[in-house]
Amino acid sequence: MMSLDQQALETLRKDGEAPASRYQTRTGQRRRRWQIVALVVVLATVVGLLLGRSKPLEAEVVAVAGPVAAGQVAVLSASGYVVARRLATVSAKVTGRVVEVTFEEGSQVKDGQELARLDDATVRAIYNVALRQRDAARLDLKEVEVRLAQAIRDRDRLLALREQGLVSASALESAQADAMALGARLEASRAALAVAESTVSLRSRDLDDLVVRAPFDGVVISKDAQPGEMVSPISAGGGYTRTGIATIVDMASREIEVDVNEAYINRVQEGQRAQAVLDSYPDWRIPARVLAIVPTADRQKATVRVRIAIDELDLRILPDMGVKVRFFDDRPANGATAVASLPSGAVLGEAGATYVWRVVDGRAVRTSIVAGEESEGTRQVLEGLAVGDEVIVGPPATIADGTRIRRRGAR
């Protein structure tokens, strides 16, 4: 009996311990699963960080260019317009009605060439009257000359007869008086003829004033009157009378005018080389030079006007075109010779030192440099770089030594 009971107790003890053991086993398995999950998460995070750190940084990479030679450094830029020194709005000298216009816009005209005619009916009638008056004065003069010649002959004959005592003294005196009177009338007739000829010349000039002519060689850029319109050299006070017939430009007198800020006018001098770029032709570089600095400033704009001569005039350069001008300095900057040049956005500064991020074997390397002057978005390099070195323009703030670099736009 005791042995059976003992066996029963052992059986019961084993049966009671089995559930607890199974529970402990399941708990351990769950704990190990969570540990594995946590380990996987940590490993994934580390791998992600490593992969993120090794991912290339996209940036703009440019090659360092050769140095800008002396005389090619632009010290100043300014904007202005093409202007013509000789430009005239041509009008008639007198008020009249236009009957003929002999030009069109864009026409080439010569000095003295006829551009338009005004109605000359009244003036021509007056001119014809002057011609007749001149002809009458000439005939009167001829008559007086004939009569004077006869009076002189009569006087001389009577003078001979008087010496012979054949005529009275009164007859001789009368002949002499007639000759003198006709001589005086001859002078008056000559004066009258001169007046008549002057009147004809004046009326001829009046006729010529009704013809509008070009004042110089040039190109017509504006046609301001048509046949049938009234024109006048003065304003008609709000009426329908034109004050101009045409506007002519001497294309040989084209030049450039720019306004330079008075704070930088010390960088400009007469004879200085310049380069002009028309807004219409941005890829065309036009050689130019400073012609004159107008000796006055505009107090409203704080600018000084500078006249610039164009070395090679071209038909594409038209008056009133917008233009940008760069002024060059022939002297080397600071007496130092640049070894290279690069975009200004690639040069960084920190604690008074300048540096760039070079790209070496696809990775960023911080490189200290000695930079020169900046001009037109380009910085001169005096030391630290060589022509052909690759640098990063506008590097991101997250860049560091050793960062892998991928060119912007590259795949």
ROFI-136312 format. One record per residue (C-alpha): residue number from 1; residue in one letter; x, z, y. Coordinates in Angstrom, 3 decimals, always signed. Each point is the difference from the previous one (the first is absolute). Layout:
BEGIN
R   resi   resn          X          Z          Y
R    NUM      A          X          Z          Y
...
END
This chain:
BEGIN
R   resi   resn          X          Z          Y
R      1      M     +0.000     +0.000     +0.000
R      2      M     +2.707     +0.867     +2.401
R      3      S     +1.772     -3.330     -0.681
R      4      L     -3.160     -2.005     +0.718
R      5      D     -0.683     +1.861     +3.156
R      6      Q     +3.539     -0.555     +1.093
R      7      Q     -0.310     -3.697     -0.601
R      8      A     -3.275     -0.123     +1.897
R      9      L     +1.545     +1.732     +2.924
R     10      E     +2.902     -2.467     +0.051
R     11      T     -2.474     -2.852     -0.110
R     12      L     -2.008     +1.414     +2.851
R     13      R     +3.169     +0.586     +2.027
R     14      K     +1.082     -3.600     -0.437
R     15      D     -3.456     -1.303     +0.828
R     16      G     -0.087     +2.114     +3.196
R     17      E     +3.452     -1.156     +1.160
R     18      A     -0.672     -3.770     -0.427
R     19      P     -2.215     -0.554     +3.094
R     20      A     +2.466     +1.742     +2.291
R     21      S     +2.864     -2.062     -1.303
R     22      R     -1.906     -3.247     +0.497
R     23      Y     -0.875     +1.005     +3.594
R     24      Q     +3.625     +0.758     +0.790
R     25      T     +1.049     -3.358     -1.420
R     26      R     -2.504     -1.932     +2.152
R     27      T     +1.085     +1.880     +3.151
R     28      G     +3.622     -0.829     -0.621
R     29      Q     -0.822     -3.635     -0.510
R     30      R     -1.887     -0.179     +3.313
R     31      R     +2.872     +1.726     +1.791
R     32      R     +2.467     -2.504     -1.387
R     33      R     -2.249     -2.905     +1.053
R     34      W     -0.150     +1.288     +3.611
R     35      Q     +3.742     +0.480     +0.003
R     36      I     +0.456     -3.607     -1.127
R     37      V     -2.418     -1.245     +2.692
R     38      A     +1.846     +1.975     +2.690
R     39      L     +3.312     -1.355     -1.228
R     40      V     -1.344     -3.568     +0.106
R     41      V     -1.259     +0.513     +3.583
R     42      V     +3.371     +1.378     +1.121
R     43      L     +1.832     -2.865     -1.669
R     44      A     -2.354     -2.547     +1.602
R     45      T     +0.528     +1.560     +3.415
R     46      V     +3.772     -0.063     -0.372
R     47      V     -0.077     -3.595     -1.231
R     48      G     -2.282     -0.972     +2.884
R     49      L     +2.334     +1.600     +2.517
R     50      L     +2.990     -1.703     -1.550
R     51      L     -1.760     -3.343     -0.048
R     52      G     -1.212     +0.484     +3.590
R     53      R     +3.496     +0.879     +1.108
R     54      S     +1.423     -3.088     -1.651
R     55      K     -2.694     -2.376     +1.355
R     56      P     +1.589     -2.443     +2.529
R     57      L     -0.861     +0.493     +3.681
R     58      E     -1.244     -3.167     +1.693
R     59      A     +1.739     -0.724     +3.323
R     60      E     +1.027     -2.829     +2.312
R     61      V     +3.608     -0.948     -0.678
R     62      V     +2.040     -2.313     +2.258
R     63      A     +3.572     -1.206     -0.063
R     64      V     +2.311     +0.947     +2.833
R     65      A     +0.689     -3.013     +2.218
R     66      G     +3.189     -1.033     +1.706
R     67      P     +0.872     +1.401     +3.442
R     68      V     -1.467     -1.470     +3.162
R     69      A     +2.827     -1.641     +1.906
R     70      A     +0.754     +0.784     +3.616
R     71      G     -2.326     -1.908     +2.236
R     72      Q     -2.830     +0.140     -2.527
R     73      V     -1.152     +3.526     +0.730
R     74      A     -3.335     -0.005     +1.793
R     75      V     -0.010     +2.758     +2.592
R     76      L     -3.499     -0.567     +1.317
R     77      S     -3.241     -1.833     -0.729
R     78      A     -2.704     -1.005     +2.457
R     79      S     -3.156     -2.093     +0.084
R     80      G     -1.008     -2.546     +2.585
R     81      Y     -1.244     -3.524     +0.599
R     82      V     +1.303     -3.511     +0.470
R     83      V     -0.415     -1.046     +3.641
R     84      A     +0.749     -3.100     +2.070
R     85      R     +1.886     +0.435     +3.253
R     86      R     -1.535     -3.209     +1.383
R     87      L     -3.765     -0.051     -0.386
R     88      A     -2.376     -1.436     +2.593
R     89      T     -3.733     -0.402     +0.428
R     90      V     -0.279     -3.342     +1.775
R     91      S     -2.726     -0.550     +2.579
R     92      A     -0.862     -2.578     +2.669
R     93      K     +1.154     +0.521     +3.585
R     94      V     -3.478     -0.698     +1.337
R     95      T     -3.562     +0.629     -1.068
R     96      G     -1.593     -2.936     -1.796
R     97      R     -1.883     -1.313     -3.009
R     98      V     +1.957     -0.965     -3.107
R     99      V     -0.546     -3.617     -1.009
R    100      E     +2.739     -0.411     -2.645
R    101      V     +2.102     +2.235     -2.282
R    102      T     +2.913     -1.658     -1.779
R    103      F     +1.281     +2.726     -2.362
R    104      E     -0.994     +2.224     -2.906
R    105      E     +1.227     +3.373     -1.234
R    106      G     +3.361     -0.330     -1.681
R    107      S     +0.972     -3.103     +1.962
R    108      Q     +3.625     -0.413     +1.026
R    109      V     +0.200     -0.768     +3.735
R    110      K     +2.832     -1.041     +2.300
R    111      D     +0.797     +1.151     +3.513
R    112      G     -2.312     -1.889     +2.412
R    113      Q     -2.256     -1.375     -2.744
R    114      E     -3.628     -0.488     +1.053
R    115      L     -2.342     +2.561     -1.546
R    116      A     -3.304     -0.519     +1.830
R    117      R     -1.648     -1.823     +2.918
R    118      L     -2.557     +1.234     +2.501
R    119      D     -2.692     -2.020     +1.731
R    120      D     +1.736     -1.879     +2.847
R    121      A     -2.902     -1.997     +1.501
R    122      T     -0.077     +1.787     +3.368
R    123      V     +3.760     +0.403     +0.335
R    124      R     +0.585     -3.649     -0.927
R    125      A     -2.485     -1.130     +2.665
R    126      I     +1.879     +2.060     +2.596
R    127      Y     +3.259     -1.487     -1.276
R    128      N     -1.358     -3.510     +0.420
R    129      V     -1.013     +0.790     +3.596
R    130      A     +3.542     +1.229     +0.661
R    131      L     +1.383     -3.224     -1.415
R    132      R     -2.173     -2.053     +2.376
R    133      Q     +1.037     +2.138     +2.943
R    134      R     +3.629     -0.594     -0.876
R    135      D     -0.576     -3.734     -0.271
R    136      A     -1.763     +0.001     +3.418
R    137      A     +2.931     +1.914     +1.516
R    138      R     +2.431     -2.546     -1.387
R    139      L     -2.009     -2.890     +1.503
R    140      D     -0.232     +1.748     +3.363
R    141      L     +3.741     +0.580     -0.049
R    142      K     +0.605     -3.660     -0.772
R    143      E     -2.232     -1.043     +2.890
R    144      V     +1.810     +2.302     +2.433
R    145      E     +3.371     -1.307     -1.196
R    146      V     -1.144     -3.596     +0.677
R    147      R     -1.397     +0.830     +3.417
R    148      L     +3.102     +1.985     +0.943
R    149      A     +2.232     -2.884     -0.973
R    150      Q     -2.043     -2.308     +2.249
R    151      A     +0.043     +2.490     +2.884
R    152      I     +3.791     +0.268     -0.245
R    153      R     +0.333     -3.780     +0.133
R    154      D     -2.330     -0.160     +3.053
R    155      R     +1.974     +2.736     +1.753
R    156      D     +3.317     -1.746     -0.586
R    157      R     -1.356     -3.332     +1.255
R    158      L     -1.407     +1.537     +3.178
R    159      L     +3.277     +1.841     +0.513
R    160      A     +1.827     -3.365     -0.001
R    161      L     -2.518     -1.548     +2.322
R    162      R     +0.226     +2.957     +2.351
R    163      E     +3.743     -0.483     +0.295
R    164      Q     -0.792     -3.556     +1.158
R    165      G     -2.621     +1.269     +2.433
R    166      L     -2.793     -1.851     -1.742
R    167      V     -2.240     +3.048     -0.780
R    168      S     -0.917     +3.096     +1.859
R    169      A     +1.387     +3.434     -0.738
R    170      S     -3.471     +1.297     -0.895
R    171      A     -0.399     -2.567     -2.757
R    172      L     +3.321     +1.054     -1.507
R    173      E     -0.919     +3.669     +0.216
R    174      S     -3.345     -0.677     -1.718
R    175      A     +1.768     -1.783     -2.861
R    176      Q     +2.472     +2.820     -0.372
R    177      A     -2.851     +2.553     -0.094
R    178      D     -1.833     -1.976     -2.677
R    179      A     +3.118     -0.070     -2.150
R    180      M     +0.561     +3.722     +0.401
R    181      A     -3.660     +0.757     -0.805
R    182      L     +0.113     -2.110     -3.119
R    183      G     +3.246     +1.738     -0.995
R    184      A     -1.725     +3.352     +0.286
R    185      R     -2.985     -1.291     -1.957
R    186      L     +2.385     -1.231     -2.662
R    187      E     +1.337     +3.527     -0.462
R    188      A     -3.560     +1.360     -0.164
R    189      S     -0.933     -2.611     -2.607
R    190      R     +3.031     +0.901     -2.074
R    191      A     -0.969     +3.697     +0.184
R    192      A     -3.575     -0.865     -0.963
R    193      L     +1.278     -1.972     -2.978
R    194      A     +2.163     +2.944     -1.066
R    195      V     -3.059     +2.270     +0.176
R    196      A     -2.021     -2.487     -2.036
R    197      E     +2.716     -0.242     -2.626
R    198      S     +0.205     +3.813     -0.191
R    199      T     -3.767     +0.134     -0.429
R    200      V     +0.236     -2.484     -2.865
R    201      S     +2.730     +2.109     -1.620
R    202      L     -2.120     +3.125     +0.393
R    203      R     -3.076     -1.654     -1.507
R    204      S     +2.165     -1.337     -2.795
R    205      R     +1.132     +3.542     -0.709
R    206      D     -3.632     +1.104     -0.022
R    207      L     -0.637     -2.611     -2.655
R    208      D     +3.012     +1.171     -1.995
R    209      D     -1.265     +3.586     +0.186
R    210      L     -3.029     -1.142     -1.985
R    211      V     +2.316     -0.784     -2.936
R    212      V     +1.096     +3.073     -1.976
R    213      R     +3.504     -0.355     -1.448
R    214      A     +2.174     +2.049     -2.349
R    215      P     +2.500     +2.202     +1.893
R    216      F     +2.613     -0.117     -2.806
R    217      D     +0.601     -1.183     -3.541
R    218      G     -2.032     +2.043     -2.454
R    219      V     -2.928     +0.335     -2.346
R    220      V     -3.644     +0.380     +1.015
R    221      I     -1.376     +3.153     -1.622
R    222      S     -3.349     +0.157     +1.804
R    223      K     -2.445     -2.601     +1.316
R    224      D     -2.082     +1.748     +2.641
R    225      A     -2.090     -2.764     +1.633
R    226      Q     -2.087     -2.969     -1.068
R    227      P     -1.139     -3.131     +1.865
R    228      G     -2.913     +0.785     +2.309
R    229      E     +1.079     +3.581     +0.745
R    230      M     +1.033     +1.205     +3.433
R    231      V     +3.497     +1.424     +0.414
R    232      S     +1.532     +1.886     +2.877
R    233      P     +3.387     +1.639     +0.692
R    234      I     -1.830     +3.190     +0.974
R    235      S     -2.708     +2.030     -1.697
R    236      A     -3.538     -1.200     +0.682
R    237      G     -1.406     +3.506     +0.234
R    238      G     -1.881     +0.115     -3.278
R    239      G     -1.227     -3.617     +0.073
R    240      Y     +0.592     -2.766     -2.521
R    241      T     +3.228     -1.297     +1.537
R    242      R     +3.100     +0.004     -2.195
R    243      T     +3.275     +1.259     +1.402
R    244      G     +2.257     -1.678     -2.564
R    245      I     +0.281     -3.272     -1.876
R    246      A     +2.625     +0.809     -2.654
R    247      T     +2.567     +2.579     -1.070
R    248      I     +3.464     -1.369     -0.785
R    249      V     +2.874     +1.770     -1.747
R    250      D     +3.637     -0.983     +0.152
R    251      M     +0.910     +0.508     -3.656
R    252      A     +3.703     -0.006     +0.842
R    253      S     -0.494     +3.243     +1.969
R    254      R     -1.290     +2.071     -2.948
R    255      E     +1.506     +3.436     -0.471
R    256      I     -1.003     +3.446     -1.290
R    257      E     -1.040     +3.048     +1.955
R    258      V     -0.049     +3.451     -1.600
R    259      D     -0.673     +3.488     +1.331
R    260      V     +2.728     +2.460     -0.985
R    261      N     -0.592     +3.732     +0.225
R    262      E     +2.030     +1.262     +2.932
R    263      A     +1.534     +2.675     -2.256
R    264      Y     +1.756     -2.766     -1.997
R    265      I     +0.795     -2.513     +2.724
R    266      N     +3.637     +1.191     -0.106
R    267      R     +0.287     -1.815     -3.341
R    268      V     -0.693     -3.362     +1.642
R    269      Q     +2.345     -2.015     +2.187
R    270      E     +0.147     -3.539     +1.357
R    271      G     +1.474     -2.512     -2.420
R    272      Q     -0.693     +2.232     -3.014
R    273      R     -0.832     -1.810     -3.223
R    274      A     -3.537     +0.300     -1.305
R    275      Q     -2.225     -1.373     -2.718
R    276      A     -3.641     -0.939     +0.450
R    277      V     -2.703     -0.222     -2.666
R    278      L     -3.346     -1.564     +0.843
R    279      D     -3.074     +1.731     -1.375
R    280      S     -1.146     -3.437     -1.174
R    281      Y     +3.232     -0.685     -1.923
R    282      P     +1.247     +3.375     -1.327
R    283      D     +2.750     -1.576     -2.144
R    284      W     +1.532     -2.044     +2.832
R    285      R     +2.937     +1.639     +1.803
R    286      I     +0.533     -1.461     +3.470
R    287      P     +3.380     +0.627     +1.674
R    288      A     -0.300     +1.229     +3.573
R    289      R     +1.846     +1.897     +2.714
R    290      V     -0.875     +2.309     +2.863
R    291      L     -0.429     -2.066     +3.145
R    292      A     -0.775     +2.707     +2.551
R    293      I     -1.294     +3.541     +0.387
R    294      V     -2.633     +0.104     +2.723
R    295      P     +1.229     +2.732     +2.382
R    296      T     -3.185     +2.030     +0.153
R    297      A     -1.982     +2.267     -2.294
R    298      D     -3.708     +0.262     -0.661
R    299      R     -0.884     +3.587     +0.804
R    300      Q     -3.302     -0.257     -1.871
R    301      K     +1.545     -1.128     -3.292
R    302      A     +3.542     +1.372     +0.528
R    303      T     +1.450     -3.358     -0.988
R    304      V     +2.462     -2.527     +1.395
R    305      R     -0.575     -3.742     -0.364
R    306      V     +2.773     -1.992     -1.681
R    307      R     +0.264     -3.796     +0.087
R    308      I     +1.452     -1.631     -3.120
R    309      A     +1.231     -3.587     -0.264
R    310      I     -0.688     -1.978     -3.185
R    311      D     +3.165     -1.714     -1.239
R    312      E     -1.797     -2.757     -1.919
R    313      L     -3.367     -1.054     +1.373
R    314      D     -2.477     -1.313     -2.554
R    315      L     -3.430     -1.596     +0.298
R    316      R     -1.431     +2.824     -2.114
R    317      I     +0.838     +2.532     +2.706
R    318      L     -3.097     +0.010     +2.202
R    319      P     -0.722     +1.927     +3.213
R    320      D     -1.824     +3.335     -0.438
R    321      M     +1.002     +0.335     -3.673
R    322      G     +0.724     +3.547     -1.135
R    323      V     +3.631     +0.661     -0.908
R    324      K     +2.216     +2.848     -1.172
R    325      V     +3.582     +0.191     +1.222
R    326      R     +2.977     +1.846     -1.488
R    327      F     +2.986     +0.762     +2.216
R    328      F     +3.429     +0.053     -1.651
R    329      D     +3.074     +2.029     +0.850
R    330      D     +3.366     -1.636     -0.646
R    331      R     +1.846     +3.335     -0.137
R    332      P     +0.424     +1.887     -3.338
R    333      A     -1.991     +3.206     -0.208
R    334      N     +2.054     +3.101     +0.831
R    335      G     +3.202     -1.921     -0.549
R    336      A     -0.462     +0.330     -3.796
R    337      T     -0.330     -2.848     -2.452
R    338      A     -2.993     +0.054     -2.304
R    339      V     +0.608     -0.772     -3.673
R    340      A     -3.629     -0.513     -0.982
R    341      S     -3.559     +0.192     +1.227
R    342      L     -3.224     +1.149     -1.594
R    343      P     -3.632     +0.717     +0.961
R    344      S     -0.410     +3.067     +2.175
R    345      G     -2.545     +1.442     -2.438
R    346      A     +2.713     +0.473     -2.589
R    347      V     +2.076     +2.358     +2.159
R    348      L     -0.920     +3.693     -0.140
R    349      G     +1.355     +2.922     +1.968
R    350      E     +0.499     +3.657     -0.807
R    351      A     +1.960     +2.658     +1.912
R    352      G     +1.664     -2.598     +2.182
R    353      A     +1.152     -2.101     -2.954
R    354      T     -1.347     -3.363     -1.107
R    355      Y     -0.419     -1.191     -3.564
R    356      V     -1.776     -2.558     -2.154
R    357      W     -1.250     -0.143     -3.561
R    358      R     +2.022     -2.583     -1.882
R    359      V     -1.186     -1.493     -3.263
R    360      V     +2.755     +0.103     -2.620
R    361      D     -0.782     -1.075     -3.569
R    362      G     -3.716     +0.394     +0.716
R    363      R     +0.281     +3.577     +1.298
R    364      A     -0.042     +1.514     +3.495
R    365      V     +3.273     +1.321     +1.406
R    366      R     +0.153     +1.773     +3.347
R    367      T     +2.826     -1.535     +2.065
R    368      S     +1.268     +1.208     +3.370
R    369      I     +0.721     -2.689     +2.593
R    370      V     +1.181     -0.381     +3.594
R    371      A     -2.707     -1.962     +1.823
R    372      G     +0.356     -2.006     +3.186
R    373      E     -2.568     -1.119     +2.544
R    374      E     -3.524     -1.071     -0.870
R    375      S     -1.448     -3.279     +1.234
R    376      E     -3.115     -1.949     -0.918
R    377      G     -0.668     +2.150     -3.082
R    378      T     +3.567     -0.377     -1.315
R    379      R     +2.632     +2.733     -0.169
R    380      Q     +3.710     -0.677     +0.081
R    381      V     +2.147     +1.705     -2.667
R    382      L     +3.547     +0.917     +0.947
R    383      E     +1.025     +1.838     -3.171
R    384      G     -1.411     +0.876     -3.429
R    385      L     -1.513     -3.297     -1.201
R    386      A     +1.160     -3.453     -0.893
R    387      V     -1.748     -3.333     +0.211
R    388      G     -2.181     -0.489     -3.077
R    389      D     -0.675     +3.699     -0.679
R    390      E     -3.654     +0.706     -0.758
R    391      V     -1.844     +2.676     +1.963
R    392      I     -3.546     +1.336     +0.049
R    393      V     -2.099     -0.631     +3.106
R    394      G     -2.398     +2.823     +0.839
R    395      P     +0.803     +2.157     -3.045
R    396      P     -2.774     +2.329     -1.278
R    397      A     +0.302     +3.716     +0.658
R    398      T     +0.218     +0.734     -3.757
R    399      I     +3.189     -2.005     -0.481
R    400      A     +3.078     +1.802     -1.304
R    401      D     +3.435     -0.830     -1.340
R    402      G     -0.344     -1.739     -3.326
R    403      T     -3.621     -1.062     +0.467
R    404      R     -0.690     -3.224     -1.818
R    405      I     -1.005     -2.744     +2.434
R    406      R     -2.190     -3.025     -0.556
R    407      R     -0.160     -2.709     +2.618
R    408      R     -3.345     -0.241     +1.708
R    409      G     -1.913     -2.923     -1.402
R    410      A     +2.149     -0.225     -3.142
R    411      R     -1.687     +0.285     -3.401
END
